[in-house]
Amino acid sequence: MRQQSIYLCIDLKSFYASVECVERGLDPMTTDLVVADPARTDKTICLAVSPSMKAKGVRNRCRVFEIPHDMDYIMAPPRMQKYIDYSAEIYAVYLKYVSKDDILIYSIDEVFVDLTHYLLLYDEDARKVAGKIMTDILETTGIPAACGIGTNLYLAKVAMDITAKHVDETSVGYRIGQLDERTYRETLWNHEPLTDFWRVGPATASRLAKYGIFTMGDIALASLQQEDLLYRLFGVDAELLIDHAWGEESCTMEDIKAYRPQNNCLSSGQVLPSAYNWDKARLIVKEMADALILELVEKGMAAVSFTLHVGYDRSSVGRLSEECRLETDRYGRAVPKHAHGTVKFSFPTNSRQTIMAEVEHLYGRITDPRLSVRRINLTANDLQEERYVQCSLFADQKELKEEKAMQCALIDIKKKFGKNAVLKGMDLEEGATARERNRQIGGHKA
């Protein structure tokens, strides 16, 4: 008889905020602290809110101006490298208990662990092993954690997201939720809102609500009585929604570890600090293309195509003519329809000369010079290993070789002395963002 699978989903509570509390010698559970950059406006998003502030009604990922003005709290500037270091230290704790082959890093503060084959080794149940791991994390780093235990990956995630939050931790010192298919149906089929469940977003919940479907139990019932409705609404994704409604998940840790994507890409995106006119935005596109090209060379990859997405600022609405199309943003506000386009190369390439010229031409072709730009995303698509790429008969191979040598020299200098050790003239122009972004990790202070 096959052994029943047991998974853990471990989440570090308000990770960034907890790290800042620990660094200050404060208790993460009782200290009112938010992680946000005070150098930005009060519209900036708080990257993390401490558990005590959440208990007072301050929602996670809120904007600074949304925090009650009469609340006394600490504002800690983000330190992304510090959080990465803590995360690495906590990963080392996991490795004391299980192999890396049985750990899936879901995010910087959350992991899945396949505990199936370790319970016999430790001669303890999953709760005790999870408790030991969480206690070790707390004693090693001072960071509190919550855990979900499930018979599949989905149930472990839901047990952590929903069930663990309702567990009284005063007696054991940590929160652990546990679910199997039976207890999931008994305790969570009537749970609302639907958005509390993994992979159910507001748009999905809204579409289901139009048909009187408000709970996982409703979805399970609909799968028996009107399955065609779910497939009509969500296509093939309905299969996953139905499985989750019944507490089922066929994907295993082994499946995830064995997965290899058919196509790879590299992407870069940024929200500009203010509305940029057409010329200034073009400068940012060139900076982003230049950085992606260096990354391609460093990884020994070549791209088949580049895709550019440009989001306009709301202030541009008043400058539009009647024939220009509008769309609605996530706040329900009218914004100009964003620009989107792709350029495909004759051969996979990482040549700066080729890519820069084509991307700049693409920007000019798809964008409206009258409109102000606020967001830019640039993606190198369908990456291939450079050593397997066929050379073009029409390209100057000597020139390409010299360009490649220069790119490699730049990469070596930046690795040794920092990303800002060598800058191009465009990086010094007004409005350029490359220098500042080189000091950041994930768009925030390193």
C-alpha positions as CSV (number, residue, x, y, z in Angstrom):
1,M,0.0,0.0,0.0
2,R,1.4,3.4,-1.0
3,Q,2.3,5.7,1.9
4,Q,0.1,8.7,2.2
5,S,1.9,11.9,1.3
6,I,2.4,14.6,4.0
7,Y,3.4,18.1,3.0
8,L,4.3,21.2,5.1
9,C,3.8,24.8,4.0
10,I,5.9,27.1,6.2
11,D,5.4,30.8,6.1
12,L,7.6,33.4,8.0
13,K,5.2,35.8,9.7
14,S,5.4,39.3,8.2
15,F,9.0,38.4,7.2
16,Y,10.5,41.8,6.3
17,A,8.9,43.5,9.3
18,S,10.0,40.7,11.6
19,V,13.6,41.0,10.4
20,E,13.6,44.7,11.1
21,C,12.2,44.1,14.6
22,V,14.8,41.4,15.3
23,E,17.6,43.7,14.1
24,R,16.4,46.4,16.5
25,G,16.1,43.9,19.4
26,L,12.3,44.2,19.4
27,D,9.6,41.5,19.6
28,P,8.1,41.0,16.1
29,M,4.8,40.0,17.6
30,T,4.2,43.1,19.7
31,T,6.0,45.9,17.9
32,D,4.2,48.3,15.6
33,L,6.4,48.5,12.5
34,V,6.0,48.9,8.8
35,V,8.6,48.4,6.1
36,A,8.4,51.3,3.7
37,D,10.8,53.8,2.1
38,P,10.3,57.2,3.8
39,A,12.1,58.8,0.9
40,R,9.1,58.2,-1.3
41,T,5.7,59.7,-1.1
42,D,3.0,58.6,1.3
43,K,1.5,56.7,-1.6
44,T,4.3,54.2,-1.5
45,I,3.3,50.6,-0.7
46,C,4.3,49.1,2.7
47,L,6.3,46.0,1.9
48,A,5.4,44.4,5.2
49,V,3.3,45.2,8.3
50,S,4.1,43.7,11.7
51,P,1.5,41.2,13.2
52,S,0.5,43.6,15.9
53,M,-0.4,46.3,13.4
54,K,-2.4,43.7,11.4
55,A,-4.3,42.9,14.6
56,K,-5.2,46.6,14.8
57,G,-6.7,46.6,11.4
58,V,-3.9,47.7,9.2
59,R,-3.9,45.5,6.1
60,N,-0.8,44.1,4.6
61,R,0.6,45.8,1.5
62,C,-1.3,49.0,2.3
63,R,-0.1,52.4,1.3
64,V,1.5,54.7,3.9
65,F,-1.3,57.2,3.8
66,E,-3.9,54.5,4.7
67,I,-2.3,53.9,8.1
68,P,-4.3,55.7,10.8
69,H,-2.6,59.0,11.6
70,D,-3.0,58.6,15.3
71,M,-1.1,55.3,15.3
72,D,2.4,55.4,16.7
73,Y,4.7,53.1,14.7
74,I,8.2,52.6,13.4
75,M,8.9,53.0,9.7
76,A,11.8,50.9,8.6
77,P,13.4,51.5,5.1
78,P,13.6,48.2,3.2
79,R,16.9,46.3,3.2
80,M,16.5,43.6,0.6
81,Q,20.0,42.1,0.9
82,K,19.4,41.7,4.7
83,Y,16.2,39.8,4.0
84,I,17.9,37.6,1.5
85,D,20.6,36.8,4.1
86,Y,18.0,35.9,6.7
87,S,16.1,33.7,4.2
88,A,19.3,31.9,3.4
89,E,20.0,31.3,7.1
90,I,16.5,29.9,7.5
91,Y,16.9,27.7,4.5
92,A,20.0,26.2,6.2
93,V,17.6,25.3,9.1
94,Y,15.3,23.4,6.8
95,L,18.3,21.4,5.5
96,K,19.0,20.2,9.0
97,Y,15.8,18.2,8.8
98,V,15.1,17.3,5.1
99,S,17.0,17.1,1.8
100,K,17.0,20.0,-0.6
101,D,15.2,17.6,-3.1
102,D,12.2,17.7,-0.7
103,I,12.1,21.5,-0.4
104,L,10.3,23.8,-2.8
105,I,11.1,27.5,-2.4
106,Y,7.8,29.3,-3.1
107,S,9.0,32.8,-2.2
108,I,11.6,34.5,0.0
109,D,9.5,33.8,3.1
110,E,7.6,30.6,2.2
111,V,8.5,27.0,1.4
112,F,6.8,23.6,0.8
113,V,8.4,20.5,2.4
114,D,7.7,16.9,1.4
115,L,7.8,15.2,4.8
116,T,6.4,11.9,3.6
117,H,9.5,9.8,4.0
118,Y,10.8,11.5,7.1
119,L,8.1,10.6,9.7
120,L,9.4,7.1,10.1
121,L,13.0,8.4,10.3
122,Y,12.1,10.7,13.2
123,D,9.5,8.4,14.6
124,E,7.2,11.4,15.2
125,D,4.0,12.8,13.7
126,A,4.0,15.7,11.3
127,R,3.0,18.3,13.9
128,K,5.9,17.5,16.1
129,V,8.4,17.6,13.3
130,A,6.9,20.9,12.1
131,G,7.0,22.3,15.6
132,K,10.7,21.4,15.9
133,I,11.5,23.1,12.6
134,M,9.6,26.3,13.6
135,T,11.2,26.4,17.0
136,D,14.6,26.0,15.5
137,I,13.9,28.9,13.1
138,L,12.7,31.1,16.0
139,E,15.8,30.2,18.2
140,T,18.2,30.7,15.3
141,T,16.9,33.9,13.8
142,G,14.2,35.2,16.1
143,I,11.6,35.0,13.2
144,P,8.2,33.5,14.0
145,A,6.5,31.2,11.5
146,A,3.2,29.6,10.8
147,C,2.7,26.1,9.2
148,G,0.1,24.2,7.3
149,I,0.1,20.4,7.1
150,G,-1.7,18.6,4.3
151,T,-2.0,15.4,2.4
152,N,-1.2,17.3,-0.8
153,L,0.4,20.6,-1.7
154,Y,-2.9,22.4,-2.1
155,L,-4.2,21.3,1.3
156,A,-0.9,22.3,3.0
157,K,-1.1,25.8,1.5
158,V,-4.8,26.2,2.5
159,A,-4.1,24.9,6.0
160,M,-1.4,27.5,6.4
161,D,-3.4,30.4,4.8
162,I,-6.7,29.7,6.5
163,T,-6.7,27.0,9.2
164,A,-3.5,28.0,11.0
165,K,-4.9,31.6,11.5
166,H,-7.7,30.3,13.7
167,V,-5.4,28.1,16.0
168,D,-4.7,29.3,19.5
169,E,-0.9,29.5,19.7
170,T,-0.7,30.4,23.4
171,S,-0.4,26.8,24.5
172,V,2.2,25.6,22.0
173,G,3.9,28.8,20.9
174,Y,3.2,28.5,17.2
175,R,0.3,28.1,14.8
176,I,-0.1,24.9,12.9
177,G,-3.1,24.0,10.7
178,Q,-3.7,20.5,9.4
179,L,-6.1,19.3,6.7
180,D,-6.9,16.1,4.7
181,E,-9.6,15.8,2.1
182,R,-12.2,14.9,4.7
183,T,-11.5,17.7,7.2
184,Y,-11.2,20.2,4.3
185,R,-14.7,19.5,3.2
186,E,-16.0,19.4,6.7
187,T,-14.5,22.7,7.9
188,L,-13.9,24.8,4.8
189,W,-16.6,24.0,2.3
190,N,-18.7,26.9,3.7
191,H,-15.8,29.3,4.3
192,E,-16.0,32.8,2.8
193,P,-14.6,34.7,1.1
194,L,-13.5,32.5,-1.8
195,T,-10.4,34.7,-2.3
196,D,-8.9,33.3,0.9
197,F,-8.2,30.1,-1.0
198,W,-5.0,29.7,-3.0
199,R,-5.3,30.6,-6.7
200,V,-8.8,32.2,-6.4
201,G,-8.5,35.9,-7.2
202,P,-11.1,38.7,-7.1
203,A,-11.9,38.3,-10.8
204,T,-12.6,34.5,-10.4
205,A,-14.7,35.1,-7.3
206,S,-16.7,37.8,-9.0
207,R,-17.5,35.7,-12.1
208,L,-18.6,32.8,-9.8
209,A,-20.8,35.1,-7.7
210,K,-22.9,36.0,-10.7
211,Y,-24.1,32.4,-10.8
212,G,-24.7,32.2,-7.0
213,I,-21.4,30.4,-6.3
214,F,-19.8,31.8,-3.2
215,T,-18.0,28.9,-1.5
216,M,-15.8,25.9,-2.3
217,G,-18.8,23.7,-1.4
218,D,-20.8,25.6,-4.1
219,I,-18.1,24.9,-6.7
220,A,-18.1,21.2,-5.7
221,L,-21.9,21.0,-6.1
222,A,-21.7,22.9,-9.4
223,S,-19.1,20.3,-10.7
224,L,-21.7,17.6,-10.2
225,Q,-24.8,19.5,-11.5
226,Q,-23.5,22.0,-14.0
227,E,-19.9,21.2,-14.9
228,D,-20.3,22.7,-18.3
229,L,-20.9,26.1,-16.8
230,L,-17.5,26.0,-15.0
231,Y,-15.7,25.0,-18.2
232,R,-17.5,27.7,-20.2
233,L,-16.4,30.3,-17.6
234,F,-12.8,29.2,-17.1
235,G,-11.9,26.8,-19.9
236,V,-9.3,24.2,-19.0
237,D,-8.6,26.1,-15.7
238,A,-12.0,24.8,-14.5
239,E,-10.4,21.4,-14.0
240,L,-8.0,22.8,-11.4
241,L,-10.7,24.8,-9.7
242,I,-12.9,21.7,-9.4
243,D,-10.0,19.6,-8.0
244,H,-9.3,22.2,-5.4
245,A,-13.0,22.4,-4.5
246,W,-12.8,18.7,-3.5
247,G,-9.5,19.2,-1.8
248,E,-7.6,17.3,-4.5
249,E,-4.2,18.1,-6.1
250,S,-2.4,15.7,-8.5
251,C,0.8,17.6,-8.7
252,T,3.6,16.4,-6.4
253,M,7.0,17.7,-5.3
254,E,8.6,15.2,-7.6
255,D,6.6,16.5,-10.5
256,I,7.7,20.1,-9.8
257,K,11.4,19.1,-9.4
258,A,11.2,17.2,-12.8
259,Y,9.5,20.1,-14.7
260,R,11.5,21.8,-17.4
261,P,9.9,24.7,-19.3
262,Q,9.8,24.5,-23.1
263,N,10.7,28.2,-23.4
264,N,12.7,30.6,-21.2
265,C,12.7,34.4,-21.1
266,L,14.4,37.3,-19.3
267,S,12.3,40.2,-18.2
268,S,12.8,43.7,-16.8
269,G,10.1,46.1,-15.7
270,Q,9.8,49.3,-13.7
271,V,7.3,51.9,-12.6
272,L,8.7,55.3,-13.3
273,P,9.0,57.8,-10.4
274,S,6.8,60.3,-12.3
275,A,5.1,60.6,-15.7
276,Y,7.8,60.7,-18.4
277,N,7.4,62.3,-21.8
278,W,8.0,60.3,-24.9
279,D,11.7,61.1,-25.3
280,K,12.6,60.5,-21.6
281,A,10.7,57.2,-21.7
282,R,12.7,56.1,-24.8
283,L,15.9,56.6,-22.7
284,I,14.6,54.2,-20.1
285,V,13.7,51.6,-22.7
286,K,17.3,51.9,-24.0
287,E,18.7,51.5,-20.5
288,M,16.6,48.4,-19.9
289,A,17.5,46.9,-23.2
290,D,21.2,47.5,-22.5
291,A,20.9,45.7,-19.1
292,L,19.0,42.8,-20.6
293,I,21.6,42.4,-23.3
294,L,24.4,42.2,-20.8
295,E,22.4,39.6,-18.8
296,L,22.0,37.5,-22.0
297,V,25.7,37.6,-22.7
298,E,26.5,36.7,-19.1
299,K,24.2,33.7,-19.1
300,G,25.4,32.6,-22.6
301,M,22.0,32.9,-24.1
302,A,20.5,34.4,-27.2
303,A,16.9,35.7,-27.8
304,V,14.6,35.0,-30.7
305,S,12.5,38.1,-30.0
306,F,11.9,41.1,-27.7
307,T,8.5,42.2,-26.4
308,L,7.9,45.8,-25.2
309,H,4.9,46.8,-23.1
310,V,4.4,50.5,-22.3
311,G,1.8,51.8,-19.8
312,Y,0.6,55.4,-20.1
313,D,-0.1,57.7,-17.2
314,R,-3.6,58.7,-16.4
315,S,-2.8,62.4,-16.9
316,S,-2.6,61.7,-20.7
317,V,-6.4,61.1,-20.9
318,G,-7.1,64.8,-21.4
319,R,-4.7,65.0,-24.4
320,L,-6.4,62.2,-26.3
321,S,-8.4,62.7,-29.4
322,E,-11.8,61.0,-29.7
323,E,-10.5,58.1,-31.8
324,C,-8.0,57.0,-29.2
325,R,-9.0,54.0,-27.2
326,L,-9.4,53.9,-23.4
327,E,-9.4,51.1,-20.9
328,T,-10.0,50.7,-17.2
329,D,-7.3,50.1,-14.6
330,R,-7.7,48.0,-11.5
331,Y,-9.2,51.0,-9.7
332,G,-11.9,51.5,-12.3
333,R,-10.2,54.7,-13.7
334,A,-10.1,55.5,-17.4
335,V,-6.5,55.2,-18.8
336,P,-5.2,55.3,-22.4
337,K,-4.9,51.8,-23.9
338,H,-1.3,50.6,-23.3
339,A,1.2,50.0,-26.1
340,H,2.4,46.5,-26.7
341,G,4.5,44.9,-29.5
342,T,7.1,42.3,-30.4
343,V,10.1,42.4,-32.7
344,K,11.5,39.1,-34.0
345,F,15.1,38.6,-35.2
346,S,16.2,36.6,-38.2
347,F,18.5,34.6,-36.0
348,P,18.6,34.2,-32.2
349,T,21.0,36.9,-31.0
350,N,22.5,38.8,-28.0
351,S,24.2,41.4,-30.2
352,R,23.9,44.8,-28.7
353,Q,24.0,46.5,-32.0
354,T,21.1,44.4,-33.4
355,I,18.9,44.4,-30.4
356,M,19.2,48.1,-29.4
357,A,18.3,49.2,-32.9
358,E,15.3,46.9,-33.2
359,V,14.0,47.7,-29.7
360,E,14.3,51.5,-30.2
361,H,12.5,51.1,-33.6
362,L,9.8,49.0,-31.9
363,Y,9.2,51.7,-29.2
364,G,8.8,54.4,-31.9
365,R,6.4,52.1,-33.8
366,I,4.0,51.2,-31.1
367,T,3.9,54.3,-28.8
368,D,2.0,57.6,-29.1
369,P,4.4,60.6,-28.7
370,R,1.6,62.7,-27.3
371,L,1.1,60.5,-24.2
372,S,3.1,60.4,-20.9
373,V,4.6,57.0,-19.9
374,R,4.5,55.5,-16.4
375,R,5.3,51.8,-16.7
376,I,7.7,49.9,-19.0
377,N,8.2,46.2,-19.3
378,L,10.8,44.6,-21.7
379,T,11.2,40.9,-22.2
380,A,13.7,38.7,-24.1
381,N,11.8,35.7,-25.4
382,D,12.5,32.1,-26.4
383,L,16.0,32.0,-25.1
384,Q,18.5,29.5,-26.6
385,E,22.0,28.6,-25.6
386,E,24.3,30.8,-27.6
387,R,26.7,27.9,-28.4
388,Y,23.9,26.1,-30.3
389,V,22.8,29.1,-32.3
390,Q,23.5,29.1,-36.0
391,C,25.5,32.1,-37.3
392,S,24.0,34.5,-39.9
393,L,25.9,34.4,-43.2
394,F,25.2,38.1,-43.6
395,A,26.6,39.3,-40.2
396,D,30.2,40.6,-39.8
397,Q,31.6,37.9,-37.6
398,K,34.7,39.9,-36.7
399,E,32.6,42.8,-35.6
400,L,30.3,40.5,-33.5
401,K,33.4,38.9,-31.9
402,E,34.8,42.3,-30.9
403,E,31.5,43.5,-29.5
404,K,31.2,40.2,-27.5
405,A,34.7,40.7,-26.0
406,M,33.7,44.3,-25.0
407,Q,30.5,43.0,-23.4
408,C,32.3,40.3,-21.5
409,A,34.9,42.9,-20.2
410,L,32.1,45.1,-19.0
411,I,30.5,42.1,-17.1
412,D,33.8,41.2,-15.4
413,I,34.4,44.8,-14.3
414,K,30.8,45.1,-12.9
415,K,31.2,41.8,-11.1
416,K,34.4,42.9,-9.4
417,F,33.7,46.6,-8.7
418,G,29.9,46.9,-8.7
419,K,27.2,47.6,-11.4
420,N,27.9,51.3,-11.4
421,A,31.7,50.9,-12.0
422,V,31.1,51.5,-15.7
423,L,28.3,53.7,-16.9
424,K,27.3,54.8,-20.4
425,G,26.6,58.4,-21.3
426,M,22.8,57.8,-21.5
427,D,22.9,56.7,-17.8
428,L,24.0,60.2,-16.8
429,E,21.2,62.0,-18.7
430,E,18.3,63.6,-16.9
431,G,15.6,61.1,-16.0
432,A,17.9,58.1,-16.3
433,T,17.2,55.4,-13.7
434,A,19.9,52.8,-14.3
435,R,22.3,54.1,-11.7
436,E,19.7,54.1,-9.0
437,R,18.3,50.7,-10.0
438,N,21.8,49.2,-9.9
439,R,21.8,50.0,-6.2
440,Q,18.5,48.1,-5.7
441,I,17.3,44.6,-5.4
442,G,13.8,43.9,-6.8
443,G,13.2,47.7,-7.2
444,H,13.9,48.4,-3.5
445,K,17.0,49.5,-1.6
446,A,19.5,46.7,-1.2
